[in-house]
């Protein structure tokens, strides 16, 4: 399940991408499938780095990979590091993906400056955060949801995030909402208990989301496309470093 839309980013063969806060590597794997595009994945968590490396190895082994190579690093890299001190040289990347990352960071402006440092002039930042409306409902339904260790430290208003990106020197070129079908799922989980994964409604809805991810039937794709402007769980901005 990708939040960032690769069709909105001009990634050509030879481009290099940093997946910042890579998690289990969903966007790293998606990038690895792009012809000639190299990927470096970065996360503070040791487990996340291992999971991403395993995900990328699997992509290579089953023949999905179409990506290029990083200078002096082989076909891809998955390493530990902080968004506040990205362990790469200035102007190393043509694109940085920061999907569902900034809401976890107390110093989001610091991270955005670091991202700009490692982006080449004309490079693109694809950043997503939980959308304000669906996220506030989650906060209202469950105190546990937003007080979890390492969890969300703020709710972004759309215009506030736009202003922050502009103030940090980015030029916004596109935006959209994503994952409308996930909003009711998280409202349900928050109402029942965000760590309760055994409740029947949660299990049934999760099964629907997995089926949708694997089968991608036209009916759910159409429904989600219609609902995204209304209740899309994620807000995505695409911004260029001048």
C-alpha positions in Angstrom: 0.0 0.0 0.0 1.7 3.2 -1.2 0.7 6.6 0.0 3.0 8.5 -2.4 2.0 8.4 -6.0 5.1 7.7 -8.1 3.3 9.0 -11.3 3.4 12.5 -9.8 7.2 12.4 -9.5 9.5 12.8 -12.5 11.9 9.9 -11.5 14.0 9.0 -14.5 16.6 6.2 -14.9 19.7 7.2 -12.9 17.7 9.0 -10.2 18.5 8.4 -6.5 15.8 8.3 -3.8 15.9 8.4 0.0 13.0 6.8 1.8 13.2 8.6 5.1 11.5 6.8 8.0 11.2 3.8 5.8 9.3 1.6 8.3 9.0 -1.9 6.8 10.0 -0.6 3.4 6.8 -0.3 1.4 7.9 2.8 -0.5 11.5 1.5 -0.8 10.2 -1.6 -2.5 8.0 0.5 -4.7 11.0 2.6 -5.7 13.1 -0.5 -6.4 10.6 -1.5 -9.1 11.2 1.7 -11.0 13.5 1.3 -14.0 17.0 2.5 -13.2 16.1 4.3 -10.0 18.3 3.6 -6.9 17.0 3.6 -3.3 18.5 4.3 0.1 16.3 3.5 3.1 16.8 5.2 6.4 15.1 4.7 9.8 16.0 5.2 13.4 14.7 1.7 14.4 16.9 -1.4 14.1 13.9 -3.6 13.3 12.6 -1.3 10.6 16.0 -1.3 8.9 16.1 -5.1 9.0 12.6 -5.4 7.7 13.2 -3.0 4.8 16.4 -4.9 3.9 14.5 -8.2 3.9 11.8 -6.5 1.8 14.3 -5.3 -0.8 16.1 -8.6 -0.9 12.8 -10.4 -1.6 12.1 -7.9 -4.3 15.4 -8.7 -5.9 15.1 -12.5 -5.5 11.6 -12.8 -7.1 12.6 -10.6 -10.1 10.6 -7.5 -9.3 13.6 -5.2 -9.1 14.3 -2.8 -11.9 16.3 -0.2 -10.0 19.7 1.3 -10.5 22.6 1.4 -8.1 23.8 3.9 -5.5 27.4 5.2 -5.8 29.7 3.0 -3.7 26.7 1.3 -2.0 25.5 -1.4 -4.4 22.0 -1.8 -5.7 20.4 -0.4 -2.5 21.0 0.5 1.1 19.0 0.2 4.3 20.7 1.9 7.3 19.9 3.4 10.7 20.0 7.1 11.1 18.1 10.2 12.3 16.0 12.6 10.3 17.8 15.3 12.3 21.3 14.2 11.1 20.8 12.4 7.7 24.1 10.4 7.1 24.5 11.5 3.5 26.4 14.3 1.8 24.8 17.5 0.6 22.8 17.2 -2.6 22.9 13.3 -2.7 19.4 12.6 -3.8 16.9 13.5 -6.6 13.9 12.7 -4.4 13.2 12.2 -0.7 10.1 10.4 0.5 9.0 11.1 4.0 5.7 9.3 4.4 3.9 9.4 7.8 7.1 10.6 9.5 6.8 14.3 10.4 3.9 13.7 12.8 6.3 11.7 15.0 9.0 14.4 15.2 9.1 17.2 17.8 11.4 19.2 15.5 9.7 18.9 12.1 11.4 22.1 10.8 14.8 20.7 11.6 14.0 17.5 9.7 12.8 19.5 6.7 16.0 21.5 6.6 18.1 18.3 6.7 16.0 16.9 3.8 16.6 20.0 1.8 20.3 19.7 2.5 20.5 16.2 0.9 18.3 17.1 -2.0 19.8 18.3 -5.3 18.5 21.6 -6.7 15.3 20.8 -8.5 14.9 17.6 -6.4 11.5 16.7 -5.0 10.2 16.0 -1.5 7.1 13.8 -1.3 5.7 14.1 2.2 2.6 12.7 3.7 1.0 13.2 7.2 -2.3 12.1 8.7 -5.1 14.4 7.5 -6.5 16.7 10.2 -10.2 15.6 10.2 -9.7 11.8 10.4 -6.8 12.2 12.8 -8.7 14.4 15.2 -11.5 11.8 15.3 -8.9 9.2 16.3 -7.5 11.5 19.0 -11.1 12.0 20.4 -11.9 8.3 20.4 -8.7 7.1 22.1 -6.3 8.7 24.4 -4.1 5.6 24.0 -3.8 6.2 20.3 -2.0 9.6 20.5 -0.1 9.0 23.8 1.7 5.8 22.6 5.4 5.9 22.9 6.9 7.1 19.6 3.4 8.0 18.4 2.0 11.2 16.9 3.0 14.4 18.6 0.8 16.8 16.6 -2.2 17.0 14.2 -1.3 19.0 11.0 -3.7 21.4 9.5 -3.4 21.4 5.7 -2.5 25.1 5.4 -0.2 25.0 8.3 1.9 22.2 6.7 1.8 24.1 3.4 3.1 27.2 5.2 5.8 25.2 6.9 7.1 23.7 3.7 7.2 27.2 2.0 9.0 28.7 5.0 11.6 26.0 4.7 12.3 27.0 1.1 10.2 24.4 -0.8 8.0 25.1 -3.8 4.8 23.0 -3.6 3.9 21.6 -7.0 1.1 19.0 -6.3 -1.1 17.6 -3.5 -3.7 14.9 -2.9 -5.4 12.8 -0.3 -5.1 9.0 0.1 -6.5 6.0 1.9 -10.1 6.9 2.5 -10.9 3.3 3.2 -8.4 3.3 6.1 -10.1 6.1 8.0 -13.1 4.1 9.2 -10.8 1.2 10.0 -8.8 3.4 12.4 -11.9 5.0 13.9 -13.1 1.5 14.7 -9.7 0.5 16.2 -9.6 3.6 18.3 -13.2 3.1 19.6 -12.5 -0.6 20.4 -8.9 0.0 21.6 -6.0 0.7 19.2 -4.0 -2.3 20.4 -6.9 -4.7 20.2 -6.4 -6.6 16.9 -8.6 -9.6 17.8 -12.0 -8.0 17.9 -14.2 -9.4 15.1 -15.0 -6.0 13.5 -11.3 -5.2 13.3 -10.4 -8.6 11.9 -13.1 -8.4 9.3 -12.3 -4.9 8.2 -8.6 -5.7 8.1 -9.4 -8.7 5.9 -11.2 -6.3 3.5 -8.2 -4.0 3.3 -5.8 -6.8 2.6 -8.1 -8.2 -0.1 -8.3 -4.7 -1.6 -4.5 -4.3 -1.5 -4.0 -7.7 -3.2 -6.9 -7.7 -5.7 -7.3 -4.0 -6.3 -10.9 -4.4 -7.7 -12.4 -1.6 -9.6 -15.2 -1.1 -7.2 -13.1 -0.4 -4.1 -10.6 1.7 -6.2 -13.6 3.7 -7.5 -15.1 4.1 -4.0 -11.8 5.2 -2.5 -11.2 7.7 -5.3 -14.5 9.3 -4.6 -14.1 9.3 -0.8 -10.4 10.5 -0.7 -11.3 14.2 -1.0 -13.8 13.8 1.9 -12.2 11.4 4.4 -8.8 10.4 2.9 -6.6 9.5 5.9 -3.4 10.9 4.5 -2.5 14.3 3.1 0.3 14.3 0.5 2.3 17.2 -0.7 4.9 17.2 -3.5 7.5 20.0 -3.2 10.6 21.0 -5.1 13.9 22.4 -3.8 14.6 25.4 -6.0 
